[in-house]
Amino acid sequence: MSGPCLQLALFISCLFFVTDASSVAVIIRSQQNEYHNRMALEKKAELDEQIKLHSLNAEVILMHREWPIEGGWVIVPLFPDISRKYAAKYDWVMFIEDITNVDLKRLIEEVLPKHDPEKAMYFGSCLYDNEISIIHHFAFYDGKVREFKYPDFHAGWVMSKTLVRKVAEDYDLETKKSDFQIDVQHEIAMFLDKNQGVKMTCVKDLCGSKTNNKCVTSLDYHFPYCGDHIGLDDIHISVKTTKIFHTNRVQVVKDTWGKYVKNIIYYSNITDPSVPTIDCGVPNTERGHCGKMEAIILDAYNNDKLKEFPWLVIADDDSIIGLSSLVKLLNCYNPKIPIVLGERYGFGLNAGYGYGYITGGGSMVMSRGAVDAWVKHGCKCPSNDTPDDMFLGQCFSYTIGIPVTHSPRFHQARPQDYSDGYRGNLKPVSFHKHWEVDPMKVYQEWFADDDDATFGIKMPEPTQAPEPIPVPIPPTPTEKPYRDEL
């Protein structure tokens, strides 16, 4: 081929490459709650503006609007519809959270072309566990736990159109059954590995809160500023306990975060003035504790001293809470509407019939609107030992019709039960359990400084001493006013 012809061929080849750029459907894992709906709409508007500005072949979808079902939260039940609507139109499907920042232009021009959408694959920022974890069903107890990689949802993750189609074709309710959904990002990776034989591809271009100039995704570690209309004194904190834990677990609460809380009540099975606790009228049970939770909610509803609090926090006696973080977070929500907030788990969601619930150990937060809704809709525990957190979620999903609201800043387990990368993404609100961990050290490491700076005893600012006022010296007396006793 002659020189001019070769140059023309190269020009046409380059032109084809540029115009045939990668395409992507971006699905925001949004939530129905008022605050999160607003966050998702703002994120969509921001991404839509990038698409328009750079003429990108992309589309942004809000999960809670496109698929207004609870099972959408765990993603798996959505694959058939995602495949039908988007796998034919776009090379890639990307999932992000409502707090994930994305540079779509760089994603489409620099990252996606490195991978082949015709292959069954998915990629993102890889997480791995340092040890077997209860939140991952103690998977890989054979010692290979660090070898298994799963996506960091906060950083975003991307599936090829081919993999989306394969999952959709193989989808059926029987093979996707899983009673409990705990950590969806880990469970998605396990699902794709088991059912499709596809392991995650790790890339450094998608990032969490620790970023560099190569990152096309990121997020902010700290809390957004939502105002300061809610303070610690606007929160009623209830602690579920029982007699055998009054001198150990409860004492830890009192020595750490509990010492800052004016509006705190310890609900027990006996009245113990030394704590003090109150007898909530429900006998202690080995598990479940629904009766005790219900007594707390009814007290918050009926007690004249408690019914005016905008927020109710139901904590375990081994919950470890950062109060400064909690207050900052609650300023983002409207307590007048029904909200049940915390770390979201699910039951039966993969099969499309279940519900989400806020796991109790990280603490369950109820707005005043939620407390009122519980009572007015006639929610009532089937038994004292019914799982309290699950029944609370079931009541709000099935009876009240409002799903629980997830915040990844709450944690059902200990810090070491979470991947280093995941734990470092967002400033936490809570952890849970005293098992094989020093709860005092956990509180000191994660929460003590902020709580002390926000709620600790403030010493008065030093002021300059006033100038001394001169006092005239009295004349020396001529006689002693007292007798010398020596």
BAMI-953289 format. One record per residue (C-alpha): x, y, z. Coordinates in Angstrom, 2 decimals, always signed. Layout:
site c1: X; c2: Y; c3: Z
...
//
This chain:
site c1: +0.00; c2: +0.00; c3: +0.00
site c1: +1.40; c2: +3.41; c3: -1.00
site c1: +2.08; c2: +6.15; c3: +1.52
site c1: -1.01; c2: +8.33; c3: +0.79
site c1: -3.31; c2: +5.30; c3: +0.85
site c1: -1.83; c2: +4.07; c3: +4.13
site c1: -2.32; c2: +7.49; c3: +5.71
site c1: -5.94; c2: +7.56; c3: +4.52
site c1: -6.58; c2: +4.09; c3: +5.97
site c1: -5.09; c2: +5.10; c3: +9.31
site c1: -7.20; c2: +8.26; c3: +9.34
site c1: -10.41; c2: +6.30; c3: +8.66
site c1: -9.47; c2: +3.75; c3: +11.33
site c1: -8.89; c2: +6.46; c3: +13.95
site c1: -12.10; c2: +8.22; c3: +12.96
site c1: -14.06; c2: +4.99; c3: +13.42
site c1: -12.51; c2: +4.45; c3: +16.87
site c1: -13.45; c2: +7.94; c3: +18.05
site c1: -17.02; c2: +7.92; c3: +16.81
site c1: -17.69; c2: +4.37; c3: +18.05
site c1: -17.06; c2: +5.30; c3: +21.69
site c1: -18.17; c2: +3.15; c3: +24.60
site c1: -21.67; c2: +3.56; c3: +25.95
site c1: -23.03; c2: +3.05; c3: +29.45
site c1: -26.28; c2: +2.97; c3: +31.39
site c1: -25.71; c2: +4.32; c3: +34.91
site c1: -28.12; c2: +3.01; c3: +37.54
site c1: -28.22; c2: +4.94; c3: +40.82
site c1: -29.15; c2: +2.63; c3: +43.70
site c1: -31.54; c2: +5.25; c3: +45.01
site c1: -34.07; c2: +5.11; c3: +47.84
site c1: -37.66; c2: +6.23; c3: +48.33
site c1: -36.92; c2: +8.37; c3: +51.38
site c1: -37.35; c2: +12.13; c3: +50.89
site c1: -33.70; c2: +13.02; c3: +51.55
site c1: -32.26; c2: +10.21; c3: +49.43
site c1: -34.70; c2: +10.89; c3: +46.61
site c1: -33.45; c2: +14.47; c3: +46.55
site c1: -29.81; c2: +13.28; c3: +46.63
site c1: -30.45; c2: +10.91; c3: +43.73
site c1: -32.23; c2: +13.57; c3: +41.66
site c1: -29.32; c2: +15.95; c3: +42.18
site c1: -26.84; c2: +13.22; c3: +41.21
site c1: -28.85; c2: +12.41; c3: +38.09
site c1: -29.03; c2: +16.08; c3: +37.11
site c1: -25.27; c2: +16.40; c3: +37.55
site c1: -24.59; c2: +13.34; c3: +35.37
site c1: -27.16; c2: +14.39; c3: +32.77
site c1: -25.37; c2: +17.71; c3: +32.48
site c1: -22.09; c2: +15.87; c3: +31.81
site c1: -23.81; c2: +13.77; c3: +29.14
site c1: -25.19; c2: +16.86; c3: +27.43
site c1: -21.99; c2: +18.90; c3: +27.72
site c1: -19.73; c2: +16.20; c3: +26.24
site c1: -22.30; c2: +14.48; c3: +23.95
site c1: -21.78; c2: +11.16; c3: +25.71
site c1: -23.62; c2: +7.97; c3: +24.82
site c1: -25.02; c2: +7.36; c3: +28.29
site c1: -28.24; c2: +7.33; c3: +30.29
site c1: -28.91; c2: +7.72; c3: +34.01
site c1: -31.62; c2: +5.71; c3: +35.76
site c1: -32.99; c2: +6.03; c3: +39.30
site c1: -33.51; c2: +2.54; c3: +40.69
site c1: -36.33; c2: +3.38; c3: +43.11
site c1: -38.35; c2: +5.01; c3: +40.32
site c1: -37.66; c2: +2.59; c3: +37.50
site c1: -38.17; c2: -0.44; c3: +39.76
site c1: -40.26; c2: +0.62; c3: +42.80
site c1: -39.96; c2: -2.73; c3: +44.56
site c1: -38.03; c2: -3.55; c3: +47.72
site c1: -36.18; c2: -6.37; c3: +45.98
site c1: -34.51; c2: -3.82; c3: +43.74
site c1: -32.19; c2: -2.96; c3: +46.59
site c1: -30.35; c2: -6.29; c3: +46.19
site c1: -30.21; c2: -5.89; c3: +42.36
site c1: -30.47; c2: -9.58; c3: +41.41
site c1: -34.26; c2: -9.58; c3: +40.76
site c1: -33.80; c2: -6.64; c3: +38.37
site c1: -31.44; c2: -8.35; c3: +35.91
site c1: -34.13; c2: -9.62; c3: +33.51
site c1: -35.59; c2: -6.13; c3: +33.11
site c1: -32.18; c2: -4.41; c3: +33.02
site c1: -31.17; c2: -6.79; c3: +30.24
site c1: -34.36; c2: -6.19; c3: +28.27
site c1: -34.22; c2: -2.38; c3: +28.53
site c1: -30.53; c2: -1.53; c3: +28.53
site c1: -28.23; c2: -4.41; c3: +27.49
site c1: -29.22; c2: -3.96; c3: +23.84
site c1: -28.70; c2: -0.19; c3: +23.91
site c1: -25.47; c2: +0.10; c3: +25.89
site c1: -22.14; c2: -1.73; c3: +26.11
site c1: -21.96; c2: -1.44; c3: +29.86
site c1: -24.24; c2: -1.12; c3: +32.90
site c1: -22.79; c2: +0.77; c3: +35.86
site c1: -24.21; c2: +0.77; c3: +39.39
site c1: -23.47; c2: +3.66; c3: +41.76
site c1: -24.77; c2: +4.98; c3: +45.08
site c1: -26.44; c2: +8.37; c3: +45.51
site c1: -23.18; c2: +9.67; c3: +47.04
site c1: -20.83; c2: +8.40; c3: +44.31
site c1: -19.10; c2: +11.10; c3: +42.27
site c1: -18.47; c2: +10.10; c3: +38.64
site c1: -16.46; c2: +11.74; c3: +35.86
site c1: -18.48; c2: +10.24; c3: +33.02
site c1: -16.34; c2: +11.65; c3: +30.23
site c1: -13.17; c2: +10.05; c3: +31.55
site c1: -15.01; c2: +6.84; c3: +32.39
site c1: -16.27; c2: +6.49; c3: +28.83
site c1: -13.11; c2: +7.69; c3: +27.06
site c1: -10.35; c2: +6.31; c3: +29.30
site c1: -11.66; c2: +3.36; c3: +31.35
site c1: -14.36; c2: +1.50; c3: +29.44
site c1: -12.30; c2: +1.12; c3: +26.21
site c1: -9.75; c2: -0.94; c3: +28.16
site c1: -12.32; c2: -3.71; c3: +28.55
site c1: -14.37; c2: -5.83; c3: +26.18
site c1: -18.17; c2: -5.61; c3: +26.59
site c1: -18.54; c2: -8.81; c3: +24.53
site c1: -16.95; c2: -10.77; c3: +27.37
site c1: -18.92; c2: -11.82; c3: +30.44
site c1: -17.12; c2: -9.68; c3: +32.98
site c1: -17.51; c2: -7.01; c3: +35.66
site c1: -15.02; c2: -4.65; c3: +37.24
site c1: -14.59; c2: -2.05; c3: +39.96
site c1: -12.65; c2: -1.24; c3: +43.08
site c1: -11.98; c2: -4.55; c3: +44.80
site c1: -12.61; c2: -5.23; c3: +48.45
site c1: -11.48; c2: -8.29; c3: +50.39
site c1: -11.78; c2: -9.50; c3: +53.97
site c1: -8.81; c2: -9.90; c3: +56.27
site c1: -10.55; c2: -12.68; c3: +58.23
site c1: -13.77; c2: -14.64; c3: +58.05
site c1: -16.69; c2: -12.42; c3: +58.99
site c1: -20.16; c2: -12.95; c3: +60.38
site c1: -21.58; c2: -10.41; c3: +57.93
site c1: -20.36; c2: -12.64; c3: +55.08
site c1: -21.78; c2: -15.84; c3: +56.57
site c1: -18.24; c2: -16.92; c3: +57.57
site c1: -17.43; c2: -17.64; c3: +53.92
site c1: -14.00; c2: -19.01; c3: +53.02
site c1: -13.29; c2: -20.49; c3: +56.43
site c1: -10.70; c2: -22.64; c3: +54.59
site c1: -8.27; c2: -19.74; c3: +54.87
site c1: -8.68; c2: -18.27; c3: +51.37
site c1: -10.74; c2: -15.32; c3: +52.53
site c1: -8.30; c2: -12.67; c3: +51.23
site c1: -8.34; c2: -14.19; c3: +47.74
site c1: -12.03; c2: -13.51; c3: +47.15
site c1: -12.65; c2: -10.04; c3: +45.74
site c1: -15.97; c2: -8.21; c3: +45.74
site c1: -17.02; c2: -4.74; c3: +44.53
site c1: -16.99; c2: -1.56; c3: +46.57
site c1: -20.47; c2: -0.22; c3: +45.80
site c1: -19.50; c2: +3.26; c3: +46.94
site c1: -16.86; c2: +3.46; c3: +44.21
site c1: -19.28; c2: +2.17; c3: +41.59
site c1: -18.98; c2: -1.07; c3: +39.63
site c1: -19.55; c2: -1.98; c3: +35.98
site c1: -21.01; c2: -5.04; c3: +34.23
site c1: -20.63; c2: -5.86; c3: +30.56
site c1: -23.79; c2: -6.17; c3: +28.50
site c1: -22.85; c2: -9.80; c3: +27.88
site c1: -22.78; c2: -10.66; c3: +31.57
site c1: -26.06; c2: -8.84; c3: +32.17
site c1: -27.69; c2: -10.92; c3: +29.44
site c1: -26.28; c2: -14.20; c3: +30.75
site c1: -27.52; c2: -13.50; c3: +34.29
site c1: -30.95; c2: -12.53; c3: +32.97
site c1: -31.22; c2: -15.67; c3: +30.84
site c1: -30.33; c2: -17.92; c3: +33.77
site c1: -32.49; c2: -16.13; c3: +36.29
site c1: -35.15; c2: -18.07; c3: +38.14
site c1: -36.52; c2: -17.69; c3: +41.63
site c1: -35.41; c2: -21.09; c3: +42.84
site c1: -31.71; c2: -20.62; c3: +42.11
site c1: -31.71; c2: -17.08; c3: +43.56
site c1: -33.30; c2: -17.95; c3: +46.86
site c1: -31.40; c2: -16.74; c3: +49.88
site c1: -33.21; c2: -16.13; c3: +53.12
site c1: -31.08; c2: -13.25; c3: +54.39
site c1: -29.36; c2: -10.42; c3: +52.56
site c1: -26.68; c2: -8.82; c3: +54.73
site c1: -23.92; c2: -7.32; c3: +52.57
site c1: -25.22; c2: -7.08; c3: +49.01
site c1: -21.87; c2: -6.22; c3: +47.46
site c1: -20.31; c2: -9.44; c3: +48.80
site c1: -23.37; c2: -11.50; c3: +47.96
site c1: -23.45; c2: -10.23; c3: +44.36
site c1: -19.85; c2: -11.37; c3: +43.89
site c1: -20.61; c2: -14.77; c3: +45.41
site c1: -23.68; c2: -15.08; c3: +43.17
site c1: -21.76; c2: -14.25; c3: +39.97
site c1: -18.94; c2: -16.60; c3: +40.92
site c1: -21.24; c2: -19.51; c3: +41.74
site c1: -23.81; c2: -19.12; c3: +38.95
site c1: -21.76; c2: -17.65; c3: +36.10
site c1: -18.21; c2: -18.67; c3: +36.99
site c1: -17.19; c2: -15.01; c3: +36.71
site c1: -14.77; c2: -13.45; c3: +39.18
site c1: -14.34; c2: -9.74; c3: +39.63
site c1: -11.75; c2: -7.74; c3: +37.69
site c1: -10.01; c2: -5.19; c3: +39.89
site c1: -9.28; c2: -1.72; c3: +38.53
site c1: -7.69; c2: +1.29; c3: +40.18
site c1: -9.65; c2: +3.87; c3: +38.18
site c1: -12.76; c2: +3.54; c3: +40.37
site c1: -12.11; c2: +4.82; c3: +43.89
site c1: -13.72; c2: +5.35; c3: +47.26
site c1: -12.87; c2: +8.24; c3: +49.56
site c1: -9.11; c2: +7.77; c3: +49.03
site c1: -8.55; c2: +9.23; c3: +45.59
site c1: -5.81; c2: +10.28; c3: +43.21
site c1: -5.70; c2: +12.02; c3: +39.84
site c1: -6.36; c2: +8.74; c3: +38.00
site c1: -9.71; c2: +8.14; c3: +39.72
site c1: -12.91; c2: +8.61; c3: +37.72
site c1: -15.13; c2: +7.92; c3: +40.76
site c1: -14.88; c2: +9.12; c3: +44.34
site c1: -16.92; c2: +10.03; c3: +47.40
site c1: -16.65; c2: +12.25; c3: +50.45
site c1: -15.67; c2: +10.65; c3: +53.77
site c1: -17.30; c2: +13.31; c3: +55.94
site c1: -20.96; c2: +14.13; c3: +56.47
site c1: -22.75; c2: +16.58; c3: +54.23
site c1: -23.80; c2: +19.73; c3: +56.03
site c1: -27.58; c2: +19.67; c3: +56.41
site c1: -27.96; c2: +22.39; c3: +59.05
site c1: -27.98; c2: +22.34; c3: +62.83
site c1: -31.69; c2: +22.41; c3: +63.67
site c1: -31.34; c2: +19.04; c3: +65.46
site c1: -29.12; c2: +18.73; c3: +68.52
site c1: -28.37; c2: +15.95; c3: +70.98
site c1: -31.11; c2: +17.20; c3: +73.28
site c1: -33.66; c2: +16.52; c3: +70.52
site c1: -32.90; c2: +12.78; c3: +70.59
site c1: -34.36; c2: +10.29; c3: +73.06
site c1: -32.04; c2: +7.30; c3: +73.35
site c1: -33.35; c2: +4.04; c3: +74.75
site c1: -31.01; c2: +1.19; c3: +75.64
site c1: -32.33; c2: -2.36; c3: +75.78
site c1: -30.68; c2: -4.33; c3: +78.57
site c1: -31.24; c2: -6.97; c3: +81.23
site c1: -30.07; c2: -7.54; c3: +84.78
site c1: -26.98; c2: -9.64; c3: +84.00
site c1: -25.51; c2: -6.81; c3: +81.89
site c1: -26.07; c2: -3.90; c3: +84.29
site c1: -22.53; c2: -4.01; c3: +85.68
site c1: -20.60; c2: -4.68; c3: +82.46
site c1: -22.22; c2: -3.71; c3: +79.15
site c1: -24.28; c2: -0.87; c3: +80.59
site c1: -21.26; c2: +0.44; c3: +82.46
site c1: -19.38; c2: +0.67; c3: +79.16
site c1: -22.22; c2: +2.74; c3: +77.71
site c1: -22.14; c2: +5.05; c3: +80.74
site c1: -18.36; c2: +5.42; c3: +80.54
site c1: -18.34; c2: +6.21; c3: +76.80
site c1: -21.10; c2: +7.73; c3: +74.69
site c1: -23.82; c2: +7.50; c3: +77.33
site c1: -22.18; c2: +10.07; c3: +79.59
site c1: -23.04; c2: +12.84; c3: +77.13
site c1: -26.73; c2: +11.98; c3: +76.75
site c1: -29.24; c2: +13.77; c3: +78.96
site c1: -32.27; c2: +11.99; c3: +77.48
site c1: -31.33; c2: +8.34; c3: +77.93
site c1: -33.38; c2: +5.55; c3: +79.49
site c1: -32.15; c2: +2.03; c3: +80.20
site c1: -35.06; c2: -0.39; c3: +79.68
site c1: -34.52; c2: -3.61; c3: +81.59
site c1: -36.46; c2: -6.46; c3: +83.17
site c1: -35.96; c2: -4.99; c3: +86.65
site c1: -35.71; c2: -1.57; c3: +88.26
site c1: -32.11; c2: -0.98; c3: +89.33
site c1: -31.51; c2: +2.43; c3: +90.94
site c1: -27.73; c2: +1.99; c3: +90.67
site c1: -27.82; c2: +2.40; c3: +86.86
site c1: -30.66; c2: +3.52; c3: +86.91
site c1: -32.85; c2: +1.20; c3: +84.84
site c1: -36.60; c2: +0.93; c3: +84.63
site c1: -38.60; c2: -2.26; c3: +84.48
site c1: -40.30; c2: -2.09; c3: +81.09
site c1: -42.81; c2: -4.78; c3: +82.11
site c1: -41.51; c2: -7.37; c3: +79.64
site c1: -39.65; c2: -10.45; c3: +80.90
site c1: -36.21; c2: -11.00; c3: +79.40
site c1: -35.94; c2: -13.39; c3: +76.47
site c1: -32.85; c2: -15.16; c3: +75.14
site c1: -33.48; c2: -13.84; c3: +71.64
site c1: -35.82; c2: -11.65; c3: +69.66
site c1: -36.70; c2: -8.90; c3: +72.18
site c1: -39.68; c2: -7.65; c3: +70.16
site c1: -41.75; c2: -7.18; c3: +73.30
site c1: -39.11; c2: -4.91; c3: +74.81
site c1: -38.83; c2: -2.90; c3: +71.62
site c1: -42.58; c2: -2.46; c3: +71.50
site c1: -42.62; c2: -1.26; c3: +75.12
site c1: -40.01; c2: +1.35; c3: +74.18
site c1: -41.99; c2: +2.57; c3: +71.18
site c1: -45.21; c2: +2.77; c3: +73.19
site c1: -43.41; c2: +4.68; c3: +75.94
site c1: -42.13; c2: +7.15; c3: +73.34
site c1: -45.68; c2: +7.53; c3: +72.05
site c1: -47.61; c2: +7.75; c3: +75.36
site c1: -45.18; c2: +9.31; c3: +77.82
site c1: -45.75; c2: +13.08; c3: +77.96
site c1: -42.06; c2: +13.63; c3: +78.72
site c1: -40.98; c2: +11.69; c3: +75.62
site c1: -43.61; c2: +12.31; c3: +72.98
site c1: -42.16; c2: +15.67; c3: +71.93
site c1: -38.73; c2: +14.29; c3: +70.96
site c1: -38.27; c2: +14.39; c3: +67.16
site c1: -36.09; c2: +11.24; c3: +67.20
site c1: -36.02; c2: +7.92; c3: +69.03
site c1: -32.88; c2: +5.75; c3: +68.97
site c1: -33.27; c2: +2.13; c3: +70.07
site c1: -29.82; c2: +0.79; c3: +70.95
site c1: -28.52; c2: -2.47; c3: +72.37
site c1: -26.46; c2: -2.39; c3: +75.55
site c1: -23.42; c2: -3.37; c3: +73.47
site c1: -23.98; c2: -0.76; c3: +70.74
site c1: -21.07; c2: +1.68; c3: +70.34
site c1: -22.31; c2: +5.02; c3: +69.03
site c1: -20.68; c2: +8.23; c3: +67.90
site c1: -23.10; c2: +10.91; c3: +69.02
site c1: -21.53; c2: +13.74; c3: +67.07
site c1: -21.85; c2: +11.70; c3: +63.90
site c1: -25.42; c2: +10.72; c3: +64.75
site c1: -26.50; c2: +14.33; c3: +65.21
site c1: -24.90; c2: +15.44; c3: +61.94
site c1: -26.65; c2: +12.65; c3: +60.07
site c1: -30.11; c2: +13.22; c3: +61.57
site c1: -30.03; c2: +16.86; c3: +60.51
site c1: -30.42; c2: +15.57; c3: +56.94
site c1: -33.81; c2: +13.93; c3: +57.61
site c1: -37.31; c2: +15.16; c3: +58.34
site c1: -38.55; c2: +13.70; c3: +61.65
site c1: -42.17; c2: +14.56; c3: +60.87
site c1: -42.45; c2: +11.84; c3: +58.22
site c1: -42.12; c2: +8.10; c3: +58.97
site c1: -38.44; c2: +7.10; c3: +58.80
site c1: -36.77; c2: +3.98; c3: +60.16
site c1: -33.04; c2: +4.49; c3: +59.66
site c1: -29.90; c2: +2.39; c3: +60.13
site c1: -27.99; c2: -0.42; c3: +58.45
site c1: -30.35; c2: -2.24; c3: +56.13
site c1: -30.53; c2: -6.02; c3: +55.90
site c1: -33.07; c2: -7.99; c3: +53.92
site c1: -35.14; c2: -11.14; c3: +54.20
site c1: -36.28; c2: -12.92; c3: +51.04
site c1: -35.51; c2: -9.99; c3: +48.75
site c1: -33.55; c2: -12.03; c3: +46.20
site c1: -36.66; c2: -14.07; c3: +45.50
site c1: -38.80; c2: -10.97; c3: +45.20
site c1: -41.17; c2: -11.57; c3: +48.12
site c1: -39.35; c2: -10.24; c3: +51.16
site c1: -38.71; c2: -7.01; c3: +53.02
site c1: -35.86; c2: -4.91; c3: +54.33
site c1: -35.19; c2: -4.23; c3: +57.98
site c1: -32.78; c2: -2.20; c3: +60.09
site c1: -30.47; c2: -4.52; c3: +61.97
site c1: -30.69; c2: -3.72; c3: +65.67
site c1: -27.10; c2: -3.93; c3: +66.90
site c1: -25.96; c2: -0.80; c3: +65.09
site c1: -29.04; c2: +0.89; c3: +66.60
site c1: -32.42; c2: +1.55; c3: +65.00
site c1: -33.47; c2: +5.18; c3: +64.56
site c1: -37.16; c2: +6.10; c3: +64.39
site c1: -38.51; c2: +9.52; c3: +63.55
site c1: -41.48; c2: +10.93; c3: +65.45
site c1: -43.49; c2: +10.20; c3: +62.33
site c1: -42.43; c2: +6.55; c3: +62.48
site c1: -43.33; c2: +6.19; c3: +66.17
site c1: -46.78; c2: +7.61; c3: +65.44
site c1: -47.22; c2: +5.37; c3: +62.38
site c1: -46.34; c2: +2.22; c3: +64.36
site c1: -49.14; c2: +2.90; c3: +66.83
site c1: -51.74; c2: +4.29; c3: +64.44
site c1: -51.37; c2: +1.36; c3: +62.02
site c1: -51.77; c2: -1.16; c3: +64.84
site c1: -48.36; c2: -2.81; c3: +64.61
site c1: -47.99; c2: -5.31; c3: +67.45
site c1: -45.32; c2: -7.91; c3: +68.12
site c1: -46.55; c2: -11.49; c3: +67.70
site c1: -44.54; c2: -12.53; c3: +70.78
site c1: -41.94; c2: -11.14; c3: +73.16
site c1: -39.15; c2: -13.14; c3: +71.51
site c1: -40.02; c2: -12.32; c3: +67.89
site c1: -36.93; c2: -10.77; c3: +66.22
site c1: -37.48; c2: -7.09; c3: +66.95
site c1: -35.58; c2: -5.56; c3: +64.05
site c1: -37.14; c2: -7.90; c3: +61.51
site c1: -40.67; c2: -7.31; c3: +62.73
site c1: -40.13; c2: -3.56; c3: +62.72
site c1: -39.09; c2: -3.78; c3: +59.05
site c1: -41.96; c2: -6.14; c3: +58.24
site c1: -44.48; c2: -3.79; c3: +59.82
site c1: -43.23; c2: -0.77; c3: +57.90
site c1: -42.99; c2: -2.65; c3: +54.59
site c1: -46.24; c2: -4.60; c3: +54.68
site c1: -48.56; c2: -2.68; c3: +57.01
site c1: -47.46; c2: +0.93; c3: +56.75
site c1: -46.12; c2: +0.71; c3: +53.21
site c1: -42.86; c2: +2.58; c3: +53.76
site c1: -39.58; c2: +0.67; c3: +53.42
site c1: -36.74; c2: +1.25; c3: +55.85
site c1: -33.96; c2: +3.69; c3: +54.92
site c1: -30.39; c2: +2.48; c3: +54.63
site c1: -27.33; c2: +4.33; c3: +55.87
site c1: -23.95; c2: +2.60; c3: +55.45
site c1: -22.64; c2: +4.65; c3: +58.37
site c1: -24.32; c2: +2.28; c3: +60.85
site c1: -22.66; c2: -1.09; c3: +61.49
site c1: -24.13; c2: -4.25; c3: +62.95
site c1: -20.72; c2: -5.79; c3: +63.60
site c1: -17.26; c2: -4.88; c3: +64.92
site c1: -14.80; c2: -2.74; c3: +62.94
site c1: -12.65; c2: -5.74; c3: +62.04
site c1: -15.64; c2: -7.51; c3: +60.49
site c1: -15.59; c2: -5.02; c3: +57.60
site c1: -13.11; c2: -4.70; c3: +54.77
site c1: -10.49; c2: -2.00; c3: +55.31
site c1: -11.53; c2: -0.27; c3: +52.10
site c1: -15.23; c2: -0.27; c3: +52.91
site c1: -14.75; c2: +0.84; c3: +56.51
site c1: -12.56; c2: +3.71; c3: +55.39
site c1: -15.06; c2: +5.11; c3: +52.88
site c1: -17.45; c2: +6.95; c3: +55.20
site c1: -17.25; c2: +8.39; c3: +58.69
site c1: -19.21; c2: +5.91; c3: +60.85
site c1: -22.10; c2: +6.42; c3: +63.26
site c1: -21.98; c2: +3.09; c3: +65.10
site c1: -20.45; c2: -0.33; c3: +65.64
site c1: -21.71; c2: -3.27; c3: +67.65
site c1: -20.60; c2: -6.07; c3: +69.99
site c1: -18.09; c2: -6.53; c3: +72.79
site c1: -17.08; c2: -10.01; c3: +71.61
site c1: -13.29; c2: -10.44; c3: +71.33
site c1: -12.85; c2: -6.69; c3: +71.20
site c1: -12.31; c2: -3.94; c3: +73.76
site c1: -15.37; c2: -1.67; c3: +73.37
site c1: -13.62; c2: +1.16; c3: +75.19
site c1: -10.81; c2: +1.11; c3: +72.61
site c1: -13.31; c2: +0.98; c3: +69.73
site c1: -15.05; c2: +4.05; c3: +71.08
site c1: -11.75; c2: +5.83; c3: +71.70
site c1: -10.48; c2: +5.11; c3: +68.19
site c1: -13.60; c2: +6.01; c3: +66.24
site c1: -15.75; c2: +8.42; c3: +68.24
site c1: -14.24; c2: +9.81; c3: +71.45
site c1: -12.43; c2: +12.84; c3: +70.05
site c1: -15.42; c2: +14.12; c3: +68.07
site c1: -17.86; c2: +13.52; c3: +70.92
site c1: -15.63; c2: +15.22; c3: +73.45
site c1: -15.04; c2: +18.18; c3: +71.15
site c1: -18.78; c2: +18.54; c3: +70.54
site c1: -20.36; c2: +17.62; c3: +73.87
site c1: -17.52; c2: +17.64; c3: +76.42
site c1: -17.27; c2: +20.10; c3: +79.28
site c1: -16.11; c2: +23.39; c3: +77.87
site c1: -13.74; c2: +25.38; c3: +80.07
site c1: -14.48; c2: +29.12; c3: +80.12
site c1: -12.24; c2: +31.25; c3: +77.98
site c1: -9.54; c2: +32.97; c3: +80.06
site c1: -10.12; c2: +36.70; c3: +80.50
site c1: -7.70; c2: +39.45; c3: +81.40
site c1: -7.70; c2: +40.26; c3: +85.11
site c1: -9.04; c2: +43.75; c3: +85.90
site c1: -6.71; c2: +46.44; c3: +87.15
site c1: -6.47; c2: +46.31; c3: +90.98
site c1: -8.34; c2: +49.07; c3: +92.84
site c1: -5.98; c2: +50.90; c3: +95.24
site c1: -7.00; c2: +50.52; c3: +98.89
site c1: -5.73; c2: +53.12; c3: +101.41
site c1: -3.51; c2: +51.70; c3: +104.17
site c1: -5.08; c2: +52.31; c3: +107.58
site c1: -3.02; c2: +54.10; c3: +110.24
site c1: -1.02; c2: +51.95; c3: +112.69
site c1: -2.98; c2: +51.59; c3: +115.95
site c1: -1.35; c2: +52.93; c3: +119.12
site c1: -2.69; c2: +50.05; c3: +121.21
site c1: -2.93; c2: +46.35; c3: +120.45
site c1: -6.54; c2: +45.32; c3: +119.81
site c1: -5.83; c2: +41.90; c3: +121.32
site c1: -3.87; c2: +40.42; c3: +124.21
site c1: -0.60; c2: +38.59; c3: +123.69
site c1: -1.38; c2: +35.04; c3: +124.86
site c1: +2.23; c2: +33.90; c3: +125.10
//
